[in-house]
Amino acid sequence: MYFNTILIANRGEIAVRIIRACHELGIAAVAVYSEADAGALHVRQADAAFPIGPAAAAHSYLSAERILAAARQSGAEAIHPGYGFLSERAHFARACAAAEVVFIGPPPQAIELMGSKIAAKRLAEQAGVPTAPGYMGDDQAIERLRDEARRVGFPLLIKASAGGGGKGMRVVRSLAELEPALDGARREARAAFGDDAVFLERLIERPRHVEIQVLADAHGHCVHLFERECSIQRRHQKIIEESPSVALSPGLRAEMGDAAVRLAQAAGYVGAGTMEFMLAEDGSYYFLEMNTRLQVEHPVTEAVAGVDLVQLQIAIAAGASLPFTQPDLAQRGHAIEARVYAEDPVTFLPSIGQVALFAPPAGPGIRNDAGVETGDEVTVHYDPMLAKLIVAAPSRNAAIERLRRALAEYAVLGLTTNLPLLRAIASHPDFAAGATTTSFLADAGLQIEEEHQPVPADVLVAAAIGDVLASSPAADDVQPNPWRAGAWRPLGDTTTLRYTAGEREYAVGAARQPGGWLVTLGGTAYERRVVSAQAAP
């Protein structure tokens, strides 16, 4: 089997990532977009794009019917769901099969089985994979849950069976806290997943979050591609991921990898997936859940294992066997990923608006998976992640230094971002020492100060020219007519404009000259020519 055309049922950076993988394989990539994403980067980069409805995800990116209609229109033989949206929805995988379109992901039975945290933990126990002590029974009566909480012991976690991302999760430290926490967890789980079933699990204090990447084909072969440590999180959402983990010895790495493969095979898994574990301070580990999709942090594994997981997903979906066995795989060097969000670095509240400048760092060992470019719009409708910065180097120390340098050079204007938080993490001594747990952000006492980076000169130059043009009666002309009625400035007449950014003020002089403009800033002169001018919306 071979695919000529693949439809990407997603948006943002992951859609761009998949489009690039398709193009490297000579496969046409089809995008879909909501009304809010009509001009988005993934739409611009695709070979074809189809509208699928209004901005609300429930009526666009979560609509199996609209996406399959776009697949029929485009002639796509396969659909890649990316992560989020429909990627872990068994009904969508079944709908693809019914429409005779290949779903690039696991079988729907595996999605259903591992999508239930209770069923997944039961399967893990049968496969001999350690799980934290807890209660996963069908009896959800409060009396039964109270008895089981006493048996499991405190502190414990209440978790939504169908949950993820921290939704429907509560920490309970005494019996008196149990019922209010249960009410809140069930209410949140019902709203988020349409299922209020919960289970109880003993809370592992100060754990690390370590996950194992697995890859399986339809011919019975399964391997693991080592681990990623994802302990630095906020509100159960990962911020920094790296591989290898400093907490794993070669023996523990092999043991956890074998456990992950064993569980994937027990689930009848095919494709790329991730087994998530909690690693206790004493080296014991406990299965948490399986993500039956590509992970946001997959580039970390790609960097140290030397593979392209998206292209491997496509090959497996087309019926190919894995091109390697476990002994063929090895970790090389160290990789770290930092997620760049349009959000306040202290409150984590999202930021929206136009990206005035998007200038990610470049250089050896630096990869940027971005979903936006300068001029793009960030809306309230979707996850605020703008991009992922991935650095790779021969050693962890070298990777950290590269990360610090890259973050220092990263520039995003027009939006509030979490870059100050990422810089604070990268410079913290506990991060450098590898002494991080899931409570790192709460314990580290990070000093995150509002940053006022110098505005790039080209931005100020463009702003000055644009403002002078806008103040002219011929503001819509690239070369305004000086003989029009009204106020106008002759050639060579300098207009001084002042701009503030944070606590800094900039004085910019702009003068029209034959064939262009002369702009002065801080004693430096810039000669520029306006090729195109467009009024701001």
C-alpha positions as CSV (number, residue, x, y, z in Angstrom):
1,M,0.0,0.0,0.0
2,Y,1.2,3.5,-0.7
3,F,-0.4,6.9,0.0
4,N,-0.6,9.6,-2.6
5,T,-2.5,12.0,-0.5
6,I,-2.9,12.4,3.3
7,L,-5.4,14.7,5.1
8,I,-4.2,16.2,8.4
9,A,-7.2,16.4,10.8
10,N,-5.5,19.0,13.0
11,R,-4.1,22.6,13.1
12,G,-1.2,24.5,14.5
13,E,2.3,23.3,14.8
14,I,1.5,19.6,14.7
15,A,-0.3,20.0,11.4
16,V,2.7,21.9,10.0
17,R,5.0,19.1,11.3
18,I,2.9,16.4,9.5
19,I,2.7,18.4,6.3
20,R,6.5,18.5,6.2
21,A,6.8,14.8,6.8
22,C,4.4,14.2,4.0
23,H,6.3,16.4,1.6
24,E,9.6,14.6,2.4
25,L,7.9,11.4,1.4
26,G,6.5,12.8,-1.8
27,I,2.9,12.7,-0.5
28,A,0.4,15.5,-1.0
29,A,-0.8,17.0,2.2
30,V,-4.3,18.3,2.6
31,A,-5.2,20.7,5.4
32,V,-8.6,21.4,7.0
33,Y,-9.4,24.7,8.7
34,S,-12.1,26.4,10.7
35,E,-13.3,29.9,10.0
36,A,-10.8,31.2,12.6
37,D,-7.9,29.4,10.8
38,A,-8.6,30.4,7.2
39,G,-5.2,32.2,7.0
40,A,-3.3,29.9,9.3
41,L,0.2,28.7,8.6
42,H,-0.8,25.0,8.2
43,V,-3.3,26.1,5.5
44,R,-0.7,28.1,3.7
45,Q,1.8,25.2,3.6
46,A,-0.6,22.5,2.5
47,D,-1.1,21.4,-1.1
48,A,-4.9,21.9,-0.7
49,A,-7.1,23.0,2.1
50,F,-10.8,22.6,2.9
51,P,-13.1,24.6,5.3
52,I,-14.8,22.4,7.9
53,G,-16.9,24.9,9.9
54,P,-17.0,27.6,12.5
55,A,-14.3,28.4,15.0
56,A,-15.7,26.3,17.8
57,A,-13.8,23.0,17.7
58,A,-17.0,21.0,18.4
59,H,-18.3,22.1,15.0
60,S,-15.0,21.9,13.0
61,Y,-11.9,20.0,14.2
62,L,-14.0,17.6,16.3
63,S,-16.5,16.9,13.6
64,A,-15.8,13.5,12.1
65,E,-18.4,14.0,9.4
66,R,-16.9,17.3,8.1
67,I,-13.4,15.9,8.2
68,L,-14.4,12.8,6.3
69,A,-16.3,14.9,3.8
70,A,-13.1,16.9,3.2
71,A,-11.2,13.6,2.8
72,R,-13.7,12.5,0.1
73,Q,-13.4,15.8,-1.7
74,S,-9.6,15.7,-1.7
75,G,-9.2,12.1,-2.6
76,A,-7.1,11.4,0.5
77,E,-6.4,7.7,1.1
78,A,-5.4,8.3,4.8
79,I,-6.0,10.7,7.7
80,H,-3.4,11.7,10.3
81,P,-5.1,13.0,13.4
82,G,-2.0,14.5,15.1
83,Y,-2.6,14.9,18.8
84,G,-5.7,16.2,20.6
85,F,-9.0,16.7,18.9
86,L,-10.0,13.3,17.3
87,S,-6.6,11.5,17.8
88,E,-7.8,9.3,20.6
89,R,-11.5,8.9,19.6
90,A,-12.3,5.4,18.7
91,H,-15.5,6.4,17.0
92,F,-13.4,8.4,14.5
93,A,-11.1,5.5,13.8
94,R,-14.1,3.4,13.1
95,A,-15.7,6.1,10.9
96,C,-12.5,6.2,8.9
97,A,-12.6,2.5,8.3
98,A,-16.2,2.6,7.3
99,A,-15.4,5.4,4.8
100,E,-12.4,3.2,3.5
101,V,-9.9,5.8,4.6
102,V,-6.9,4.7,6.6
103,F,-6.6,6.1,10.1
104,I,-3.0,6.7,10.9
105,G,-3.1,5.5,14.4
106,P,-3.9,2.4,16.5
107,P,-6.9,0.1,16.1
108,P,-10.1,1.5,17.6
109,Q,-10.2,-1.4,20.1
110,A,-6.8,-0.4,21.5
111,I,-7.9,3.3,21.7
112,E,-10.9,2.2,23.7
113,L,-9.1,-0.2,25.9
114,M,-6.2,2.1,26.8
115,G,-8.4,5.2,26.8
116,S,-10.1,4.0,30.0
117,K,-7.6,4.4,32.8
118,I,-9.3,1.7,34.8
119,A,-9.2,-0.8,32.0
120,A,-5.6,0.2,31.2
121,K,-4.5,-0.3,34.8
122,R,-6.2,-3.7,34.9
123,L,-4.4,-4.8,31.7
124,A,-1.1,-3.5,33.2
125,E,-1.6,-5.7,36.2
126,Q,-2.3,-8.7,34.0
127,A,0.8,-7.9,32.0
128,G,3.0,-7.7,35.1
129,V,3.5,-4.0,34.8
130,P,3.6,-2.2,38.3
131,T,0.7,0.0,39.2
132,A,0.2,2.2,42.2
133,P,-2.1,0.8,44.9
134,G,-5.6,1.9,44.5
135,Y,-9.2,1.0,43.7
136,M,-10.5,0.6,40.2
137,G,-13.8,-1.1,40.8
138,D,-17.1,-0.6,39.0
139,D,-19.0,0.2,42.3
140,Q,-18.9,4.0,42.5
141,A,-21.1,4.3,45.6
142,I,-19.8,6.8,48.1
143,E,-19.8,4.2,50.8
144,R,-17.6,1.9,48.8
145,L,-15.3,4.7,47.8
146,R,-15.0,5.7,51.4
147,D,-14.1,2.2,52.5
148,E,-11.5,1.8,49.7
149,A,-10.0,5.2,50.5
150,R,-9.3,3.9,54.1
151,R,-7.8,0.8,52.6
152,V,-5.5,2.6,50.1
153,G,-4.4,5.1,52.7
154,F,-3.7,8.9,52.5
155,P,-2.7,10.9,50.7
156,L,-4.4,9.6,47.6
157,L,-5.5,10.8,44.2
158,I,-9.0,10.8,42.8
159,K,-8.8,10.4,39.0
160,A,-11.3,10.5,36.2
161,S,-11.3,7.1,34.4
162,A,-11.7,8.9,31.0
163,G,-9.5,11.8,32.0
164,G,-6.4,13.4,31.0
165,G,-4.5,16.7,31.4
166,G,-5.4,16.9,35.1
167,K,-9.1,17.2,34.5
168,G,-11.2,15.4,37.1
169,M,-8.2,14.9,39.4
170,R,-8.1,15.8,43.1
171,V,-5.5,15.3,45.9
172,V,-7.1,14.0,49.1
173,R,-5.1,14.1,52.4
174,S,-7.8,13.0,54.8
175,L,-11.1,11.2,55.0
176,A,-12.9,14.5,55.7
177,E,-11.7,15.9,52.3
178,L,-13.0,12.8,50.4
179,E,-16.6,13.6,49.6
180,P,-16.1,17.3,48.5
181,A,-13.2,16.2,46.3
182,L,-15.3,13.4,44.8
183,D,-18.1,15.8,44.0
184,G,-15.7,18.2,42.3
185,A,-13.8,15.5,40.4
186,R,-17.0,13.9,39.1
187,R,-18.5,17.2,38.0
188,E,-15.3,18.2,36.1
189,A,-15.0,14.7,34.5
190,R,-18.6,14.7,33.4
191,A,-18.2,18.2,31.8
192,A,-14.9,17.3,30.1
193,F,-15.4,13.7,29.1
194,G,-19.1,12.9,29.4
195,D,-18.2,10.2,32.0
196,D,-18.0,10.8,35.7
197,A,-16.5,7.4,36.7
198,V,-13.4,7.8,38.9
199,F,-10.8,5.6,40.6
200,L,-8.6,6.0,43.6
201,E,-4.8,5.8,43.6
202,R,-2.2,6.2,46.3
203,L,-0.4,9.5,45.8
204,I,3.3,9.1,45.2
205,E,4.9,12.1,46.8
206,R,7.6,14.0,44.9
207,P,7.7,11.6,41.9
208,R,9.3,12.1,38.5
209,H,7.1,11.8,35.4
210,V,8.9,9.4,33.0
211,E,7.3,8.1,29.8
212,I,8.4,5.4,27.3
213,Q,7.8,5.8,23.6
214,V,6.7,2.6,21.9
215,L,6.3,1.7,18.2
216,A,4.5,-1.3,16.9
217,D,3.6,-2.6,13.4
218,A,0.7,-4.8,12.3
219,H,3.1,-7.8,11.9
220,G,3.6,-8.4,15.6
221,H,6.8,-6.4,16.1
222,C,7.1,-3.8,18.9
223,V,10.0,-1.8,20.2
224,H,10.5,1.0,22.7
225,L,12.5,4.1,21.7
226,F,13.6,4.9,25.3
227,E,12.3,7.5,27.7
228,R,11.4,11.1,28.1
229,E,11.3,12.9,31.4
230,C,8.4,15.3,31.7
231,S,8.5,16.2,35.3
232,I,8.4,20.0,34.9
233,Q,4.7,20.7,34.6
234,R,2.1,23.3,35.4
235,R,-1.4,22.2,36.2
236,H,-0.5,18.7,35.0
237,Q,0.5,20.1,31.6
238,K,4.1,19.5,30.6
239,I,6.4,22.5,29.9
240,I,9.9,21.0,29.6
241,E,10.7,17.5,28.3
242,E,14.1,15.8,27.9
243,S,15.8,12.5,27.0
244,P,17.6,10.7,28.5
245,S,16.4,11.0,32.1
246,V,19.1,11.5,34.6
247,A,17.1,9.3,37.0
248,L,17.3,6.1,35.0
249,S,20.2,3.7,35.2
250,P,20.7,1.5,32.1
251,G,19.1,-1.4,34.0
252,L,16.0,0.6,35.0
253,R,15.7,2.0,31.5
254,A,15.7,-1.5,30.0
255,E,13.2,-2.7,32.6
256,M,10.8,0.1,32.0
257,G,11.2,-0.2,28.3
258,D,10.4,-3.9,28.4
259,A,7.3,-3.2,30.6
260,A,6.1,-0.7,28.1
261,V,6.5,-3.1,25.2
262,R,4.8,-5.9,27.1
263,L,1.8,-3.7,27.8
264,A,1.5,-2.4,24.2
265,Q,1.5,-6.0,22.9
266,A,-1.1,-7.0,25.5
267,A,-3.3,-4.2,24.2
268,G,-2.9,-5.3,20.5
269,Y,-1.3,-1.9,19.8
270,V,-0.2,-0.7,16.4
271,G,1.5,2.6,15.7
272,A,3.2,5.1,17.9
273,G,2.1,5.4,21.5
274,T,3.4,6.4,24.9
275,M,3.3,4.6,28.3
276,E,3.4,7.1,31.1
277,F,4.9,6.2,34.5
278,M,5.5,7.8,37.9
279,L,9.0,7.2,39.2
280,A,9.4,7.3,43.0
281,E,12.4,8.4,44.8
282,D,13.4,4.8,45.7
283,G,13.5,3.9,42.0
284,S,10.1,2.0,42.0
285,Y,7.9,2.9,39.1
286,Y,4.1,2.7,38.5
287,F,2.1,2.8,35.3
288,L,-0.2,5.8,34.9
289,E,-1.8,5.7,31.5
290,M,-1.2,5.2,27.8
291,N,-1.5,8.0,25.2
292,T,-2.6,6.3,22.1
293,R,-1.3,8.9,19.7
294,L,1.8,11.0,18.8
295,Q,2.9,13.1,21.8
296,V,3.6,16.8,21.7
297,E,7.2,16.0,22.9
298,H,7.9,13.4,20.2
299,P,10.8,15.5,18.7
300,V,12.9,14.8,21.9
301,T,12.8,11.1,21.0
302,E,13.5,11.8,17.3
303,A,16.6,13.7,18.3
304,V,18.2,11.1,20.5
305,A,17.0,8.0,18.7
306,G,17.6,9.2,15.1
307,V,14.2,8.5,13.8
308,D,11.2,10.3,12.2
309,L,8.2,9.2,14.2
310,V,5.7,10.8,11.8
311,Q,7.1,9.1,8.8
312,L,7.2,5.8,10.7
313,Q,3.6,6.2,11.6
314,I,2.7,6.7,7.9
315,A,4.8,3.7,6.9
316,I,3.2,1.4,9.5
317,A,-0.3,2.6,8.5
318,A,0.6,1.7,4.9
319,G,1.4,-1.8,6.0
320,A,5.2,-1.7,6.4
321,S,7.1,-3.6,9.0
322,L,9.4,-1.8,11.5
323,P,12.7,-1.1,9.8
324,F,14.7,-2.0,13.0
325,T,14.6,-4.3,16.0
326,Q,15.3,-3.3,19.6
327,P,19.1,-4.1,19.5
328,D,19.4,-1.7,16.5
329,L,18.3,1.3,18.6
330,A,20.5,3.5,20.8
331,Q,20.3,6.8,22.5
332,R,22.8,9.4,21.2
333,G,23.4,12.7,23.0
334,H,20.8,14.7,24.9
335,A,17.7,16.6,23.8
336,I,15.4,19.1,25.6
337,E,12.1,20.5,24.4
338,A,10.5,23.7,25.7
339,R,6.9,24.6,24.9
340,V,6.4,28.2,24.0
341,Y,2.9,29.4,24.9
342,A,1.0,32.6,24.4
343,E,0.2,33.0,28.0
344,D,1.2,35.0,31.1
345,P,4.3,33.3,32.7
346,V,2.9,33.8,36.2
347,T,-0.9,33.4,36.0
348,F,-0.8,31.1,32.9
349,L,-3.8,33.1,31.5
350,P,-3.8,33.0,27.7
351,S,-2.8,35.9,25.5
352,I,-4.5,36.7,22.2
353,G,-3.9,39.0,19.3
354,Q,-1.6,39.5,16.3
355,V,2.0,38.2,16.4
356,A,3.9,41.4,15.6
357,L,7.1,39.5,15.3
358,F,8.0,35.8,15.6
359,A,11.7,35.3,15.5
360,P,12.8,31.9,16.9
361,P,16.5,31.2,17.4
362,A,18.6,29.3,14.9
363,G,21.9,27.5,14.8
364,P,23.4,24.0,15.2
365,G,21.4,21.6,17.2
366,I,18.3,23.8,17.3
367,R,14.9,22.8,15.9
368,N,11.7,24.9,15.9
369,D,8.3,23.3,15.4
370,A,6.1,26.3,15.0
371,G,2.5,26.9,14.2
372,V,2.7,30.6,13.6
373,E,4.7,33.2,11.7
374,T,5.0,37.0,12.0
375,G,1.6,38.5,11.2
376,D,-0.5,35.5,12.2
377,E,-3.4,35.9,14.6
378,V,-3.7,34.0,17.9
379,T,-7.4,33.5,19.0
380,V,-9.3,32.4,22.0
381,H,-10.5,29.3,20.4
382,Y,-7.6,26.9,20.7
383,D,-4.7,25.8,22.8
384,P,-2.3,28.8,23.2
385,M,0.9,26.8,22.3
386,L,2.7,28.7,19.6
387,A,5.7,26.5,19.1
388,K,8.2,24.0,20.5
389,L,11.9,24.7,20.8
390,I,14.0,21.6,20.7
391,V,17.8,21.6,21.3
392,A,20.2,18.6,21.0
393,A,23.8,18.3,22.0
394,P,26.3,15.6,22.8
395,S,25.8,15.9,26.6
396,R,23.1,17.2,28.9
397,N,25.3,20.1,30.1
398,A,25.9,21.2,26.5
399,A,22.2,20.8,25.7
400,I,21.3,23.1,28.7
401,E,23.7,25.7,27.6
402,R,22.3,25.6,24.1
403,L,18.8,25.8,25.5
404,R,19.7,28.9,27.5
405,R,21.3,30.6,24.6
406,A,18.4,29.8,22.3
407,L,15.8,31.1,24.8
408,A,17.8,34.3,25.3
409,E,17.6,34.9,21.5
410,Y,13.9,33.9,21.2
411,A,11.8,36.9,20.3
412,V,8.0,37.1,20.2
413,L,6.3,40.5,20.0
414,G,2.7,41.5,20.1
415,L,1.7,38.8,22.6
416,T,2.5,37.9,26.2
417,T,4.4,34.6,26.3
418,N,5.9,32.2,28.8
419,L,9.4,32.8,27.6
420,P,10.4,34.5,30.9
421,L,9.3,31.3,32.7
422,L,11.3,29.1,30.4
423,R,14.4,31.2,30.9
424,A,14.0,31.0,34.6
425,I,13.6,27.2,34.6
426,A,16.7,26.8,32.3
427,S,18.8,28.9,34.6
428,H,17.7,27.3,37.8
429,P,20.4,25.2,39.6
430,D,18.0,22.3,40.4
431,F,17.3,22.0,36.7
432,A,21.0,22.0,35.9
433,A,21.5,19.3,38.5
434,G,18.6,17.2,37.2
435,A,16.9,17.4,40.6
436,T,13.4,18.0,39.3
437,T,10.1,16.4,40.3
438,T,6.5,17.1,39.4
439,S,6.5,19.7,42.2
440,F,9.4,21.6,40.7
441,L,7.5,24.8,39.8
442,A,5.9,24.9,43.3
443,D,9.1,24.3,45.1
444,A,11.7,26.1,43.1
445,G,10.7,29.7,44.0
446,L,11.4,30.9,40.5
447,Q,11.8,34.7,40.2
448,I,10.0,35.6,37.0
449,E,10.3,39.2,36.3
450,E,8.5,41.0,33.5
451,E,11.0,41.4,30.7
452,H,11.3,44.4,28.5
453,Q,13.5,43.3,25.7
454,P,14.7,45.9,23.2
455,V,12.4,46.2,20.3
456,P,14.2,45.2,17.1
457,A,15.2,48.1,15.0
458,D,13.4,46.9,11.9
459,V,10.1,46.8,13.8
460,L,10.6,50.4,14.9
461,V,11.6,51.5,11.4
462,A,8.6,49.9,9.9
463,A,6.3,51.4,12.6
464,A,7.6,54.9,11.9
465,I,7.2,54.7,8.1
466,G,3.7,53.1,8.6
467,D,2.6,55.8,11.0
468,V,3.8,58.7,8.8
469,L,2.0,57.1,5.8
470,A,-1.1,56.6,8.0
471,S,-1.1,60.3,9.0
472,S,-1.1,61.4,5.3
473,P,-4.3,61.8,3.3
474,A,-2.7,59.3,0.9
475,A,-2.1,56.7,3.5
476,D,-3.3,53.9,1.2
477,D,-0.6,54.7,-1.4
478,V,2.8,53.2,-1.4
479,Q,4.0,56.4,-3.1
480,P,1.6,59.1,-1.9
481,N,0.9,62.1,-4.2
482,P,2.3,65.2,-2.5
483,W,0.1,67.5,-4.6
484,R,-3.1,66.3,-3.1
485,A,-5.0,68.9,-1.0
486,G,-4.4,68.8,2.8
487,A,-1.4,68.6,5.0
488,W,1.6,67.0,3.5
489,R,5.3,66.9,4.1
490,P,7.9,67.6,1.3
491,L,10.8,65.3,0.6
492,G,13.5,65.5,3.3
493,D,11.2,66.8,6.1
494,T,11.8,64.6,9.1
495,T,9.0,63.5,11.4
496,T,10.0,62.4,14.9
497,L,7.9,59.7,16.5
498,R,8.1,58.3,20.0
499,Y,7.3,54.8,21.0
500,T,7.3,53.1,24.4
501,A,7.8,49.4,25.2
502,G,7.8,48.5,28.9
503,E,9.9,51.1,30.5
504,R,11.9,52.1,27.4
505,E,11.2,54.9,25.1
506,Y,12.4,55.1,21.5
507,A,12.7,58.3,19.4
508,V,12.5,57.5,15.7
509,G,13.0,60.1,12.9
510,A,11.4,59.3,9.5
511,A,12.0,61.4,6.3
512,R,10.9,60.7,2.8
513,Q,13.6,60.9,0.2
514,P,13.8,60.1,-3.5
515,G,13.1,56.4,-4.0
516,G,12.4,55.6,-0.4
517,W,12.8,56.6,3.2
518,L,15.6,57.6,5.6
519,V,14.9,56.6,9.2
520,T,17.1,57.4,12.1
521,L,17.2,55.5,15.4
522,G,19.7,55.9,18.2
523,G,22.2,57.6,16.0
524,T,22.0,54.9,13.2
525,A,20.5,55.7,9.8
526,Y,18.4,53.1,7.9
527,E,17.5,53.5,4.2
528,R,14.4,51.7,3.3
529,R,12.0,51.4,0.4
530,V,8.3,50.6,0.8
531,V,7.4,47.7,-1.5
532,S,3.9,47.2,-0.2
533,A,1.7,49.0,2.4
534,Q,-1.6,47.8,3.8
535,A,-3.7,49.5,6.4
536,A,-4.1,47.7,9.7
537,P,-7.5,46.1,10.2
